[in-house]
Amino acid sequence: MRRFGLVPSCLWQDSEIKQFGVITTLTAVYLRSNHHSNMIHLYQLSPPYAAIDLGISIDEYNDALRNLINVGYCEYDPLKCVVWVKSAMLSDIGEEMAKNDKRVKGLQKYIKQIPESPLKDKFVAEFGRKYRLNYKPPCKPPYKQERREKIEASQETDHSKTPVLVIDNENKANDIH
């Protein structure tokens, strides 16, 4: 049995999450414990896949995810479908790791598996040294950031597309129609 992804019983009493109802609470538990999750709780997960696992619609999942982002439970990169449940990581691993901690190799493996994403960069910036990851992100050509900005701008102006969940600079989720 894995030693991460355990759901603390206090999650069921979390009033910030409970206020949104059972689907948001179920989604919070799912994000901590699904089979895509790993010990750093930074992983790829597409909304359709999560919705199927949960037995809910994609809209219900997106609403629940938005609620969880807004209360600071998780963060999400919609372009790479990367989710990070930082509180779960901190409760499973802690703030730092000892020099001889054998989990470091596992962490290094997981971080390499995650596609390049602002959440991955944020994780490495905040915990790379504390977790002894020795990970250096690849050099990013400037056109990739420009392309990301163009995609986000086109989503804001093209109202014919399906709603997309994005995160603004304050890490709050919004719908773009």
C-alpha positions in Angstrom: 0.0 0.0 0.0 1.3 3.4 -0.8 2.1 5.8 2.0 0.7 8.9 0.4 -2.8 9.9 -0.8 -4.4 9.1 2.6 -7.4 11.2 3.3 -7.3 12.9 6.7 -10.6 12.6 8.5 -10.6 16.4 9.1 -11.3 16.9 5.4 -14.9 15.8 6.0 -15.3 18.6 8.5 -13.6 21.4 6.4 -16.2 24.1 6.3 -14.6 25.9 3.4 -15.0 22.8 1.3 -18.3 21.5 2.8 -20.0 24.8 1.9 -20.0 23.8 -1.7 -21.7 20.5 -1.2 -21.0 16.8 -1.7 -19.6 17.0 -5.3 -16.9 19.5 -4.3 -16.1 17.4 -1.2 -15.9 14.2 -3.2 -13.7 16.0 -5.8 -11.3 17.1 -2.9 -11.0 13.5 -1.7 -10.5 12.3 -5.3 -7.7 14.8 -6.0 -5.9 13.5 -2.9 -6.3 9.8 -3.6 -6.9 9.0 -7.3 -4.5 6.6 -9.0 -2.8 9.5 -11.0 -1.8 11.2 -7.7 1.8 10.7 -6.5 3.7 11.7 -3.3 4.1 15.3 -4.4 0.4 15.6 -5.4 1.5 17.4 -8.7 0.2 15.4 -11.6 -1.6 15.4 -14.9 -5.4 14.9 -14.8 -7.8 15.9 -17.5 -11.3 17.1 -16.6 -13.1 14.4 -18.7 -11.1 11.6 -17.1 -11.8 12.9 -13.6 -15.5 13.4 -14.4 -15.7 9.8 -15.6 -13.9 8.5 -12.5 -16.2 10.5 -10.2 -19.4 9.6 -12.1 -20.3 13.3 -12.6 -20.5 15.6 -15.6 -17.5 17.7 -16.8 -19.4 20.8 -15.9 -19.9 19.5 -12.3 -16.2 18.6 -12.1 -15.1 22.0 -13.4 -17.4 23.7 -10.9 -16.0 21.6 -8.0 -12.5 22.3 -9.2 -13.1 26.0 -9.4 -14.5 25.9 -5.8 -11.4 24.1 -4.6 -9.1 26.5 -6.3 -10.9 29.5 -4.9 -10.5 28.2 -1.3 -6.8 27.5 -1.9 -7.2 23.7 -1.8 -5.4 23.1 -5.1 -4.1 24.8 -8.2 -4.7 23.9 -11.8 -3.0 24.5 -15.2 -5.7 24.1 -17.8 -3.3 24.1 -20.8 -1.3 21.1 -19.5 -4.1 19.6 -17.3 -1.8 19.7 -14.3 -3.2 19.8 -10.8 -1.3 20.4 -7.6 -2.8 19.7 -4.2 -0.1 21.4 -2.1 -1.7 20.8 1.3 -1.8 17.0 0.6 1.9 17.1 -0.3 2.8 19.0 2.8 0.9 16.6 5.0 2.4 13.5 3.3 6.0 14.7 3.0 6.4 17.7 5.3 8.2 21.0 4.7 11.7 19.5 4.2 13.5 16.2 3.8 16.6 15.0 5.5 19.8 14.6 3.5 19.6 10.8 3.6 15.8 10.5 3.0 15.2 7.7 0.5 12.1 9.4 -0.9 14.2 12.0 -2.8 14.8 9.7 -5.7 11.1 9.1 -6.0 10.4 12.8 -6.0 13.0 13.3 -8.7 11.3 10.7 -10.8 7.9 12.2 -10.4 9.0 15.8 -11.2 10.6 14.6 -14.4 7.3 12.9 -15.5 5.3 16.1 -15.2 5.1 18.2 -18.4 6.5 21.7 -18.3 3.9 23.9 -16.6 3.8 27.0 -14.5 2.8 24.8 -11.6 5.8 22.6 -12.0 8.0 25.7 -12.1 6.3 26.9 -8.9 6.8 23.6 -7.2 10.5 23.5 -8.1 11.1 27.1 -7.1 9.4 26.6 -3.7 10.5 23.0 -2.8 13.4 22.1 -5.1 16.0 23.0 -2.6 14.1 21.8 0.5 13.4 18.4 -1.2 16.9 18.2 -2.8 15.5 17.7 -6.3 18.5 19.0 -8.2 16.1 19.7 -11.0 16.8 22.4 -13.5 13.9 23.2 -15.9 14.8 23.2 -19.6 15.5 26.5 -21.2 12.2 27.8 -22.6 12.2 29.7 -25.8 10.4 33.0 -25.5 7.8 32.0 -28.2 6.3 29.4 -25.9 5.2 32.1 -23.4 4.0 34.3 -26.2 2.0 31.3 -27.6 0.4 30.6 -24.2 -0.6 34.3 -23.9 -2.1 34.2 -27.4 -4.1 31.1 -26.6 -5.5 32.7 -23.4 -6.3 35.9 -25.3 -8.1 34.0 -28.1 -10.2 32.1 -25.5 -11.2 35.4 -24.0 -12.5 36.8 -27.3 -13.9 33.6 -28.9 -17.2 33.0 -27.2 -18.1 30.1 -29.5 -15.8 27.7 -27.7 -16.6 25.4 -24.8 -15.9 27.1 -21.4 -12.3 26.7 -20.3 -11.1 27.0 -16.7 -8.2 29.4 -16.3 -6.3 30.8 -13.3 -5.7 34.5 -13.0 -2.7 36.0 -11.3 -4.3 35.6 -7.9 -4.7 31.9 -8.4 -8.5 32.2 -8.6 -10.4 30.2 -11.1 -12.6 31.8 -13.7 -14.7 30.6 -16.6 -14.1 31.9 -20.1 -17.0 31.4 -22.5 
